[in-house]
Amino acid sequence: MWWVLWAKVTLQPLYSDVRFQPADKLNAGCTNSADILFAPQGQSITRFKIVLYYDPATIEILRILPIEWIGQMSSKIEYDKIILEVKNPIFADLKKEQKFFQIIFKGNNVGKELITLGTWSVVATASTTTPLSDIFTLNFAQVPECEPDIVPPSINLIYPKDTQQRIGLDQYFIFDIKDIGKWVDKNSIRVDFDNDQYFYGSDSLKRNGNYLTFSPSKRIPIDAKMDLKISMNDKQSYGWSNKAQTTYSFTSATWMVLEKNIGPLMYRQIALQAQKIVASAAECAVLANFYKTSDAFYQKDFRSIIQKVWCDISSVDTSMTAHEQTTTIPSDGKQQQLRNLSVFATVGWILFFISFTLKMHYFLAYKRHKNIIDKRKMNS
């Protein structure tokens, strides 16, 4: 008695993702795929031929993909049938089914469609040839879209480039965001940094094309280890979206130095934000001392800066009118100092003194922080 032989066809949606329902049906009007598998049932097969009949009014065969390295394979698409043939097939296991072809097709209608394995379908051994027959049912369902996004966005930190280097106390971060599908849902963008959460649309989190810039809204602590976690979802019409999440670890600097390449534009931005700076009593004392020991040539501009950070200089400035009306010509000993500082005239004295104020602000914060650490070390 001969073993019963057959070719088993498995039809599987191209987007076989459980998020998209119904997951057990093909998608009407969309591109689908079916694997053609053959089970030798323990026999030594020398050749098999599969002829599959379909209704060309409702099913369109797009292409056939053979597995080239497991036999001499040929395929043909005709008006209402496809013809697949394999000579000297190679099986990894004679008792298991194996994939030989993949069919790419479209079904236009919702519901059931039949594909028949029939006339001229045979399997041959060295001594006999046996016909093959079967009927396969394809179930098609309507779905909201044919090409759901199945790839999550990618997140790359491009500034600072080296996460092993200490970050500055005025550090900002730039990310390169990419998505090959329907792009990112901007409302899902979130950054967790130093125990604070930031969301897209805030002053701290801005998008410029594919780039996302993050600027912490509060000071970065001195000499501290912290994690920055950024997450976002892509857009999805149905199912649930793909999520991307990346975490970076940083250690902050022990000192603050403003960037040497600060240009006029950044200086102006600092000036615009100066109204938000409030100096402490200790910082005001340092600024007042600097004001008191400065040339009258510089005091006029410097006074407006001190007032912008809400410091009272009435105790050191008792003759404002005199200072404003007097023009001091620097002595020879001051000429070199004036030449060294004259570069700041291109962006205005006010911008220079604001940057100086910011440096003093962080310097005093560092001193307070260091005193606390020293006391802890002494008590430990």
C-alpha positions as CSV (number, residue, x, y, z in Angstrom):
1,M,0.0,0.0,0.0
2,W,1.3,3.4,-1.0
3,W,1.7,6.2,1.5
4,V,-0.7,9.1,0.9
5,L,1.2,12.1,-0.5
6,W,0.1,15.7,-0.8
7,A,1.4,19.3,-1.1
8,K,0.2,21.4,1.8
9,V,-0.3,25.2,1.0
10,T,-0.2,27.6,4.0
11,L,-1.7,31.0,3.4
12,Q,-0.3,33.6,5.8
13,P,-0.9,37.4,5.7
14,L,2.1,39.5,4.8
15,Y,1.5,41.6,7.9
16,S,1.0,38.8,10.4
17,D,1.1,41.1,13.4
18,V,-1.2,40.3,16.3
19,R,-1.9,44.0,16.8
20,F,-3.9,44.2,13.6
21,Q,-7.2,42.4,13.7
22,P,-8.4,40.1,12.4
23,A,-5.0,38.4,12.6
24,D,-6.3,35.1,11.3
25,K,-7.6,36.4,8.0
26,L,-6.1,37.8,4.8
27,N,-6.6,41.5,4.0
28,A,-9.0,42.2,1.3
29,G,-7.6,44.6,-1.3
30,C,-4.1,44.4,0.2
31,T,-1.0,42.4,-0.7
32,N,-0.9,39.0,0.9
33,S,1.4,36.0,0.8
34,A,1.1,32.2,1.0
35,D,3.7,29.6,1.5
36,I,3.7,26.4,-0.6
37,L,5.0,23.6,1.5
38,F,5.4,19.9,0.5
39,A,5.5,16.9,2.8
40,P,7.2,13.8,1.3
41,Q,5.6,11.5,4.0
42,G,8.8,9.4,4.3
43,Q,9.1,8.7,0.5
44,S,12.1,9.4,-1.8
45,I,10.6,12.0,-4.1
46,T,12.2,12.6,-7.5
47,R,9.7,15.2,-8.8
48,F,6.5,17.0,-8.0
49,K,4.2,19.3,-9.9
50,I,1.6,21.6,-8.3
51,V,-1.1,23.3,-10.4
52,L,-3.3,25.7,-8.5
53,Y,-6.5,27.0,-10.1
54,Y,-8.1,30.3,-9.0
55,D,-10.8,32.9,-10.1
56,P,-8.9,35.7,-11.9
57,A,-11.9,38.0,-11.4
58,T,-11.4,38.0,-7.7
59,I,-7.7,37.0,-7.1
60,E,-4.6,38.6,-8.7
61,I,-1.3,36.7,-8.6
62,L,1.5,39.3,-8.4
63,R,4.6,37.1,-8.3
64,I,6.1,33.8,-7.2
65,L,9.2,33.5,-5.1
66,P,11.0,30.1,-5.3
67,I,13.5,28.7,-2.8
68,E,16.3,28.1,-5.2
69,W,18.7,26.0,-3.2
70,I,16.4,23.0,-2.5
71,G,15.9,21.6,-6.0
72,Q,15.5,22.4,-9.7
73,M,12.5,24.7,-9.5
74,S,10.3,26.4,-12.1
75,S,7.1,28.5,-11.9
76,K,4.6,30.0,-14.3
77,I,1.6,32.2,-14.0
78,E,-1.2,31.6,-16.5
79,Y,-4.7,33.2,-16.8
80,D,-6.5,31.1,-14.2
81,K,-3.7,29.0,-12.7
82,I,-0.1,28.8,-11.5
83,I,2.2,25.9,-12.3
84,L,5.0,25.0,-9.9
85,E,7.4,22.2,-10.5
86,V,10.4,20.9,-8.6
87,K,12.9,18.2,-9.8
88,N,15.2,16.4,-7.4
89,P,13.8,18.2,-4.3
90,I,16.1,18.3,-1.3
91,F,14.4,17.7,2.1
92,A,15.9,18.3,5.5
93,D,13.6,15.7,7.0
94,L,11.5,13.2,4.9
95,K,8.8,13.2,7.6
96,K,8.3,16.9,7.8
97,E,6.8,19.5,5.4
98,Q,9.1,22.0,3.8
99,K,8.6,25.4,2.1
100,F,9.4,25.5,-1.6
101,F,7.6,28.6,-2.9
102,Q,5.9,31.8,-1.7
103,I,3.0,33.3,-3.7
104,I,2.3,37.0,-3.5
105,F,-1.3,37.9,-4.4
106,K,-4.3,40.2,-3.8
107,G,-7.9,39.3,-3.1
108,N,-10.4,42.0,-4.0
109,N,-13.5,40.8,-2.2
110,V,-14.3,40.3,1.5
111,G,-15.3,36.7,2.2
112,K,-14.2,33.2,1.1
113,E,-12.3,32.4,-2.1
114,L,-11.3,28.9,-3.3
115,I,-8.0,27.7,-4.7
116,T,-8.0,24.2,-6.2
117,L,-5.1,21.8,-6.4
118,G,-6.2,19.7,-9.4
119,T,-5.5,18.5,-12.9
120,W,-1.8,17.9,-13.9
121,S,-0.8,18.0,-10.2
122,V,1.4,14.9,-9.5
123,V,4.2,13.6,-7.3
124,A,6.7,11.0,-8.5
125,T,9.1,8.5,-7.0
126,A,11.6,6.4,-8.9
127,S,8.9,3.8,-9.6
128,T,5.5,5.6,-9.7
129,T,3.6,8.8,-10.3
130,T,0.6,9.7,-8.2
131,P,-1.9,12.5,-8.8
132,L,-2.5,15.2,-6.2
133,S,-5.7,17.0,-5.4
134,D,-7.1,19.3,-2.7
135,I,-9.2,22.4,-2.2
136,F,-8.0,25.4,-0.1
137,T,-10.2,28.1,1.3
138,L,-8.9,31.7,1.7
139,N,-10.7,34.0,4.1
140,F,-10.5,37.7,3.4
141,A,-11.5,40.5,5.8
142,Q,-11.7,44.3,5.4
143,V,-9.0,46.2,7.3
144,P,-8.6,50.0,7.8
145,E,-5.3,50.1,5.9
146,C,-3.1,47.8,3.8
147,E,0.3,48.9,5.1
148,P,0.3,49.3,8.9
149,D,3.4,50.7,10.5
150,I,5.3,47.8,12.1
151,V,8.7,49.4,12.6
152,P,9.3,51.7,15.7
153,P,11.1,55.1,15.4
154,S,14.9,55.3,15.8
155,I,16.5,57.6,18.3
156,N,20.1,58.7,18.0
157,L,21.9,61.2,20.3
158,I,24.1,63.5,18.1
159,Y,25.0,66.1,20.7
160,P,26.9,65.6,23.0
161,K,28.5,62.9,20.9
162,D,30.5,61.4,23.7
163,T,28.4,60.2,26.6
164,Q,31.5,59.3,28.5
165,Q,32.6,62.9,28.8
166,R,31.2,65.1,31.6
167,I,28.4,67.3,30.5
168,G,28.4,71.0,31.2
169,L,26.1,72.6,33.8
170,D,24.5,74.5,30.9
171,Q,24.3,71.4,28.7
172,Y,21.6,70.9,26.1
173,F,20.9,67.7,24.0
174,I,20.1,67.1,20.3
175,F,18.5,63.9,19.0
176,D,18.1,62.7,15.5
177,I,14.7,61.1,15.1
178,K,13.8,58.9,12.2
179,D,10.8,56.7,11.3
180,I,10.3,54.8,8.0
181,G,6.5,54.4,8.5
182,K,4.0,57.1,9.3
183,W,6.4,59.2,11.4
184,V,6.2,60.0,15.1
185,D,3.2,61.0,17.2
186,K,4.6,64.2,18.6
187,N,2.3,64.2,21.6
188,S,3.9,60.9,22.7
189,I,7.4,62.4,23.0
190,R,8.7,62.4,26.5
191,V,12.0,63.0,28.3
192,D,12.8,61.9,31.9
193,F,15.9,63.7,33.2
194,D,17.2,64.3,36.7
195,N,13.8,63.2,38.2
196,D,11.8,65.6,36.0
197,Q,9.5,64.9,33.1
198,Y,9.4,67.0,29.9
199,F,6.8,66.7,27.1
200,Y,6.8,67.9,23.5
201,G,5.6,71.4,23.1
202,S,7.2,72.8,26.3
203,D,10.0,75.3,26.1
204,S,12.5,72.6,27.0
205,L,11.5,70.2,24.2
206,K,11.4,71.5,20.6
207,R,11.5,69.8,17.2
208,N,13.3,71.1,14.1
209,G,12.7,68.7,11.2
210,N,14.2,65.3,12.1
211,Y,16.0,66.9,15.1
212,L,14.7,67.2,18.6
213,T,16.4,69.6,21.0
214,F,16.1,69.2,24.8
215,S,17.2,71.9,27.2
216,P,16.6,71.2,30.9
217,S,14.5,73.9,32.6
218,K,16.5,73.8,35.8
219,R,20.2,73.8,36.7
220,I,22.1,70.5,36.2
221,P,23.6,69.6,39.6
222,I,27.4,69.7,40.0
223,D,29.4,66.4,39.9
224,A,26.3,64.2,39.7
225,K,25.4,61.0,37.9
226,M,22.0,61.0,36.1
227,D,20.1,59.2,33.4
228,L,18.3,60.7,30.4
229,K,15.4,58.6,29.1
230,I,13.7,59.6,25.9
231,S,10.6,57.7,24.5
232,M,8.1,58.2,21.7
233,N,5.5,56.3,19.7
234,D,4.9,56.2,16.0
235,K,1.5,57.1,14.4
236,Q,-0.9,54.3,13.9
237,S,-4.4,54.3,12.5
238,Y,-5.4,51.1,14.3
239,G,-3.9,48.5,16.5
240,W,-1.4,49.9,19.0
241,S,1.6,52.0,18.1
242,N,5.3,51.0,18.1
243,K,7.2,52.5,20.9
244,A,10.9,53.5,20.9
245,Q,12.8,54.2,24.2
246,T,16.4,54.9,24.8
247,T,18.3,55.7,28.0
248,Y,21.7,57.6,28.2
249,S,23.8,58.0,31.4
250,F,25.8,61.1,32.1
251,T,28.0,62.6,34.8
252,S,27.9,66.4,35.2
253,A,30.9,68.7,35.3
254,T,32.5,70.0,38.5
255,W,32.8,73.5,37.0
256,M,31.0,75.7,34.6
257,V,32.8,77.4,31.7
258,L,30.7,79.2,29.0
259,E,31.5,78.0,25.5
260,K,34.4,79.9,23.9
261,N,32.6,80.0,20.6
262,I,29.5,81.8,21.8
263,G,28.4,84.1,19.0
264,P,26.3,87.3,18.8
265,L,23.1,85.3,18.3
266,M,23.6,83.3,21.5
267,Y,24.6,86.4,23.5
268,R,21.4,88.1,22.4
269,Q,19.4,85.0,23.5
270,I,21.1,85.3,26.9
271,A,20.2,89.0,27.1
272,L,16.5,88.2,26.3
273,Q,16.5,85.7,29.2
274,A,18.3,88.0,31.6
275,Q,15.0,89.4,33.0
276,K,14.4,85.9,34.5
277,I,17.7,85.9,36.5
278,V,17.5,86.7,40.2
279,A,20.8,86.9,42.1
280,S,21.1,85.9,45.8
281,A,22.5,88.3,48.4
282,A,25.9,86.8,48.2
283,E,26.0,87.1,44.5
284,C,24.8,90.7,44.7
285,A,27.7,91.4,47.0
286,V,30.2,90.0,44.6
287,L,28.7,92.1,41.7
288,A,28.6,95.2,43.9
289,N,32.3,94.8,44.7
290,F,33.2,94.4,41.1
291,Y,31.1,97.5,40.2
292,K,32.8,99.5,43.0
293,T,36.3,98.7,41.8
294,S,35.5,99.2,38.1
295,D,36.4,102.2,36.0
296,A,33.6,104.7,35.6
297,F,34.0,104.1,31.9
298,Y,32.4,100.6,32.4
299,Q,30.1,101.3,35.3
300,K,27.2,102.8,33.3
301,D,26.5,99.6,31.4
302,F,27.4,97.4,34.3
303,R,24.8,99.1,36.5
304,S,21.9,98.1,34.2
305,I,23.0,94.5,34.4
306,I,23.1,94.6,38.2
307,Q,19.6,96.0,38.3
308,K,18.4,93.4,35.9
309,V,19.3,90.7,38.4
310,W,17.5,92.6,41.1
311,C,20.5,93.7,43.1
312,D,20.4,97.0,45.1
313,I,23.5,99.1,44.3
314,S,22.4,102.3,46.0
315,S,25.0,101.7,48.8
316,V,27.9,101.8,46.3
317,D,26.5,104.2,43.7
318,T,25.7,107.6,45.4
319,S,26.5,109.7,42.3
320,M,24.7,108.2,39.4
321,T,24.3,111.5,37.6
322,A,28.0,112.3,37.8
323,H,29.0,108.9,36.5
324,E,26.6,109.3,33.6
325,Q,27.8,112.7,32.6
326,T,31.6,112.0,33.0
327,T,33.6,110.4,30.2
328,T,36.8,108.9,31.5
329,I,39.7,108.6,29.1
330,P,41.7,105.5,30.0
331,S,45.3,106.2,31.0
332,D,48.1,104.4,29.2
333,G,48.0,101.6,31.7
334,K,44.4,101.0,30.9
335,Q,44.8,101.1,27.1
336,Q,45.8,97.4,26.8
337,Q,42.8,96.4,29.0
338,L,40.4,98.4,26.8
339,R,41.8,96.8,23.6
340,N,41.4,93.3,25.1
341,L,37.8,94.0,26.0
342,S,36.9,95.9,22.9
343,V,35.9,92.8,21.0
344,F,32.7,92.8,23.1
345,A,31.7,96.1,21.7
346,T,30.4,94.3,18.6
347,V,27.7,92.6,20.5
348,G,27.3,95.3,23.2
349,W,28.6,95.7,26.8
350,I,25.4,94.4,28.2
351,L,25.8,91.0,26.7
352,F,29.3,90.6,28.0
353,F,28.3,91.5,31.6
354,I,25.3,89.1,31.4
355,S,27.7,86.2,30.6
356,F,29.9,87.3,33.4
357,T,26.9,87.3,35.8
358,L,26.0,83.8,34.7
359,K,29.5,82.6,35.5
360,M,29.4,84.2,38.9
361,H,26.0,82.6,39.5
362,Y,27.3,79.1,38.9
363,F,30.6,79.8,40.7
364,L,28.7,80.7,44.0
365,A,26.4,77.7,43.5
366,Y,29.5,75.5,43.2
367,K,31.0,77.0,46.4
368,R,27.9,76.3,48.3
369,H,27.7,72.8,47.0
370,K,31.4,72.1,47.8
371,N,30.9,73.3,51.4
372,I,28.1,70.8,51.9
373,I,30.2,68.0,50.5
374,D,33.2,68.9,52.6
375,K,31.0,68.9,55.8
376,R,29.6,65.5,54.9
377,K,33.1,64.1,54.4
378,M,34.2,65.5,57.8
379,N,31.2,64.0,59.5
380,S,31.6,60.6,57.8
